[in-house]
Amino acid sequence: MRRVLVPADIDPAGPALGGHLHLVQGRTMGTTWSVRFVGPADADLAARSRGIQAVLDAVVAEMSTWEAGSDLSRFNRAPAGHWQTLPPDCFEVLSCGLDVARRSGGACDPTAGRLVDLWGFGPEGRHDQPGFQPPTEADVRAAREASGWTRLEIGAASRRVRQPGGLSLDFSGIAKGFGVDQVARHLLRLGVRDHLVEVGGELRGAGVKPDGSPWWVDLEVPPVFAASLEATRVALHGLSVATSGDYRRHYERDGVRHAHTIDPRDGRPVRHGVVSVTVLHRDCLWADAWSTALTVLGADAGLPLADTEGLAAHWIERGADGQPVERWSRAFEDLMT
């Protein structure tokens, strides 16, 4: 069995006449990217691939905490009181993260970099390196005191951000989604109307395939529940999809499972039974940010917020008997056919 999701707004434009389906792919942000697009039979795939890679490399150069020279890394190293002007793209991602932080009560916080590092998911002191130990209560308390989106001072008109001292920005929960959006914008500037962009499992689709069908995508299902859950197929036609899951990156210490999604409000990995959250949105940046926030909140607190915000969101939780429990927002249900 399979449930099917279809967007309410359908572009009346038909498929490009004589178009051929092409695939290019590469690596970025520690993962892979792929782009399927409709173009002429003799499309220069090497040039197309280089252009897409350049777009993604630009995102990394500005926003990666793994690159010492990135704008984010330079801000994180800056002394207290330092004002830094961020590039437009970097400021756009920060603004999205801060907006979702405000609307979610801090469940998604782009200033939680010290907590991410502390739990072993940053570029240094990783959980898979020799000698790593989970942080102590005192470590968590100190990192929380140094973090917090309300500590940032922003000059929106000038794109300036003030380092309050010891604060570390981290866009790992939203940069992939922004990269997807940037590639889609790049393709549209080139006149490539029909495309499906994917970076590390986050996707955005526009237009249709040569046969007039949409970009059908099966929503990600946690491997542990793959055999017991009904598949969900969505037409990515003017839509993006992002999934946050505790099965993607995690480790165990002394019998305790630590997922990579950190709750900035208590400084600890989430442990409330949410296995994954998928969000559908026009922009992949926002889908990425909201999937993180709704994972942290859990379905009990997240569902009312998703309904208030008009978000199409789907939770998979681990029930008391170990079996999957699905819950979804009204906007998600409205997409079902």
C-alpha positions in Angstrom: 0.0 0.0 0.0 1.1 3.6 -0.6 -0.4 6.9 0.2 0.0 9.7 -2.3 0.5 13.4 -1.7 -0.2 16.0 -4.5 0.3 19.8 -4.2 -2.8 22.0 -4.4 -1.2 24.4 -6.9 -0.3 22.8 -10.3 1.6 24.7 -12.9 -0.4 24.5 -16.1 2.8 24.5 -18.3 3.3 21.2 -20.0 6.6 19.3 -20.6 9.3 20.9 -22.7 9.0 19.7 -26.3 11.9 17.4 -27.3 13.4 17.4 -23.8 15.6 14.6 -22.5 16.1 13.6 -18.9 19.6 14.0 -17.6 21.4 13.2 -14.4 24.5 14.9 -12.9 25.9 14.3 -9.4 28.8 15.0 -7.0 29.8 15.5 -3.4 29.3 18.4 -0.9 28.9 19.1 2.8 30.1 15.6 3.7 27.4 13.9 1.6 26.3 13.6 -2.0 24.2 15.7 -4.4 22.3 14.8 -7.5 20.3 16.8 -10.0 17.9 15.4 -12.6 16.8 17.9 -15.2 15.1 18.2 -18.6 17.2 19.6 -21.4 18.3 19.1 -25.0 19.8 15.8 -26.0 23.2 17.4 -26.4 23.2 19.3 -23.1 26.8 19.8 -21.8 26.6 17.8 -18.6 30.2 18.5 -17.6 29.5 22.3 -17.7 26.2 21.8 -15.9 27.9 19.7 -13.2 30.7 22.3 -12.7 28.1 25.1 -12.3 26.2 23.2 -9.7 29.3 22.3 -7.8 30.4 25.9 -7.8 27.0 27.0 -6.3 27.4 24.4 -3.5 31.0 25.2 -2.9 30.0 28.8 -2.3 27.6 27.8 0.4 30.3 25.7 2.1 32.8 28.6 1.9 30.4 30.9 3.7 28.6 28.6 6.2 30.7 25.5 7.0 32.1 25.3 10.6 34.5 22.7 9.1 36.2 25.3 7.0 38.5 27.6 9.1 38.2 30.5 6.6 34.4 30.4 6.3 32.4 33.5 7.4 30.8 31.4 10.1 34.1 30.2 11.5 35.5 33.7 11.5 32.5 34.9 13.4 32.8 32.1 15.9 36.4 33.0 16.6 35.8 36.7 17.0 36.2 38.5 20.3 33.2 39.8 22.4 31.8 43.0 20.9 33.0 42.3 17.4 30.5 43.3 14.6 30.8 41.2 11.4 29.0 41.9 8.1 27.7 38.6 6.7 27.3 37.9 3.0 23.7 38.1 1.8 23.2 34.3 1.5 24.7 33.7 5.0 22.5 36.3 6.5 19.4 34.8 4.8 20.1 31.5 6.4 20.8 33.1 9.8 17.6 35.1 9.6 15.6 31.9 8.8 17.2 30.1 11.7 16.4 33.0 14.1 12.8 33.2 12.9 12.2 29.5 13.5 13.9 29.8 16.9 11.6 32.6 17.9 8.4 30.8 16.6 9.4 27.4 18.1 10.5 28.7 21.5 14.1 27.9 20.8 13.7 24.3 19.6 15.8 25.1 16.5 18.6 27.5 17.4 21.4 28.5 15.0 23.6 29.6 17.9 23.9 26.1 19.4 27.2 25.3 17.9 29.0 24.8 21.2 26.4 22.2 22.2 26.8 20.4 18.9 30.6 20.3 19.4 30.3 19.3 23.0 28.3 16.2 22.1 30.8 15.1 19.5 29.0 16.1 16.3 31.2 19.0 15.3 34.5 19.2 13.3 36.7 18.6 16.4 36.5 16.3 19.4 34.1 14.0 17.5 32.4 11.1 19.2 34.2 8.7 16.9 37.7 9.9 17.9 39.8 8.1 20.5 39.3 9.3 24.1 35.9 11.0 23.5 33.6 11.1 26.5 30.1 12.6 26.6 30.0 16.0 28.5 29.4 16.5 32.2 26.5 18.5 33.6 28.9 21.4 34.2 30.1 21.2 30.5 26.5 21.3 29.3 25.6 24.2 31.6 28.6 26.3 30.5 27.8 25.7 26.8 24.2 26.6 27.3 25.2 29.8 29.0 27.4 30.7 26.1 24.7 30.0 23.5 21.2 31.3 22.9 19.6 33.1 19.9 18.5 36.0 22.1 22.1 36.9 22.8 22.7 38.0 19.2 22.4 41.6 18.1 21.4 42.0 14.5 21.6 44.9 12.1 19.2 43.7 9.5 19.7 46.6 7.0 23.5 46.2 7.1 23.6 42.4 7.6 25.8 43.0 10.6 25.9 40.6 13.6 27.5 41.2 16.9 29.5 38.4 18.7 28.5 38.6 22.4 31.4 36.5 23.4 31.9 32.7 23.2 28.8 32.2 21.0 29.1 29.7 18.1 26.9 29.7 15.1 26.1 26.3 13.5 24.0 25.9 10.3 24.4 22.2 10.0 20.6 21.7 10.5 19.7 24.0 7.7 22.6 24.6 5.3 21.8 21.5 3.1 18.3 22.8 2.5 19.7 26.2 1.5 22.1 24.5 -0.8 19.2 22.7 -2.5 17.4 26.1 -2.9 20.5 27.7 -4.4 21.0 25.0 -7.0 17.3 25.3 -8.0 17.7 29.1 -8.4 20.8 28.5 -10.4 19.0 26.2 -12.8 16.1 28.6 -13.2 18.5 31.4 -14.1 19.8 29.1 -16.8 16.3 28.5 -18.1 16.2 24.9 -16.8 12.5 24.9 -15.6 12.1 21.2 -15.0 14.4 19.8 -12.4 14.7 17.7 -9.2 17.6 18.7 -6.8 18.8 16.5 -4.0 21.5 17.2 -1.4 22.0 14.5 1.3 18.4 13.4 1.1 16.8 16.9 1.1 14.9 17.6 -2.2 13.2 20.2 -4.2 11.3 19.7 -7.4 9.9 22.0 -10.1 8.1 21.4 -13.4 7.7 17.9 -14.9 9.5 15.1 -16.6 9.5 14.8 -20.4 6.5 12.5 -20.3 4.5 15.1 -18.4 4.6 13.2 -15.1 5.8 15.0 -11.9 8.9 14.2 -9.9 7.5 11.4 -7.8 9.5 10.8 -4.6 9.0 8.4 -1.8 9.4 10.0 1.6 12.2 8.7 3.7 11.3 6.0 6.2 13.6 5.0 9.1 15.2 1.6 8.1 14.0 -0.1 11.3 10.4 0.5 10.2 10.8 0.1 6.5 8.9 -3.2 6.4 6.0 -2.1 8.7 5.0 1.3 7.4 2.9 2.3 4.5 5.0 4.1 1.9 4.2 7.8 1.2 4.8 9.1 -2.4 4.8 12.8 -3.1 4.7 14.8 -6.3 7.5 17.3 -5.8 6.0 19.9 -8.1 6.9 23.3 -6.6 7.6 21.6 -3.3 10.6 20.8 -1.2 11.0 18.0 1.4 13.4 17.7 4.4 13.6 14.9 6.9 15.2 14.9 10.3 15.8 11.6 12.0 17.6 10.1 15.0 18.8 7.2 12.9 21.0 9.2 10.6 23.8 10.1 13.0 24.1 8.8 16.5 26.4 6.9 18.9 26.0 4.9 22.1 27.9 5.3 25.4 27.3 3.1 28.4 24.1 1.9 26.9 22.7 5.4 26.2 21.9 6.4 22.6 22.9 10.0 21.7 21.3 11.3 18.5 22.8 14.2 16.6 19.7 16.4 17.1 20.3 18.6 20.1 17.6 20.2 22.1 19.1 23.7 22.7 16.6 24.3 25.5 18.3 21.7 27.8 21.5 21.2 25.9 21.0 17.5 25.4 20.3 15.1 22.5 16.5 14.5 22.1 15.2 11.3 23.7 11.4 11.5 23.5 10.7 8.7 21.0 10.6 10.7 17.8 12.3 8.7 15.1 11.8 11.1 12.2 10.0 14.2 11.1 9.4 15.2 7.5 8.3 18.6 6.4 7.1 19.7 3.0 7.5 23.4 2.1 8.0 25.6 -0.9 11.6 26.3 0.1 14.0 23.6 1.3 15.7 25.9 3.7 12.5 26.4 5.7 11.6 22.7 5.4 15.0 21.8 6.8 14.8 24.3 9.7 11.2 23.3 10.6 12.0 19.5 10.5 14.7 20.1 13.1 12.5 22.2 15.3 9.6 19.8 15.1 11.9 16.9 15.9 13.0 18.6 19.1 9.5 19.5 20.1 8.0 16.1 19.4 4.6 15.5 18.1 2.7 16.4 21.3 4.0 20.0 21.3 4.9 20.2 17.6 1.6 19.2 16.0 -0.3 22.3 17.4 2.5 24.5 16.3 2.6 23.0 12.8 -1.1 23.5 12.5 -0.8 27.1 13.6 2.0 27.7 11.1 0.3 25.8 8.3 3.2 23.4 8.0 2.8 20.0 6.2 4.6 17.8 8.8 4.7 14.0 9.4 6.1 12.4 12.6 7.1 8.8 13.0 7.5 7.9 16.7 8.5 4.8 18.5 5.5 3.5 20.5 5.7 1.9 23.9 5.6 -1.5 22.3 8.5 -0.6 19.9 6.2 -0.3 16.9 5.9 2.8 14.8 3.2 5.5 15.4 2.5 8.0 12.7 1.1 11.4 13.2 0.6 14.3 10.8 -0.5 17.9 10.6 -3.7 19.2 9.0 -1.7 20.7 6.1 0.0 17.3 5.5 -3.4 15.6 5.5 -4.7 18.1 3.0 -2.1 16.9 0.5 -3.3 13.3 0.6 -5.4 12.2 -2.4 
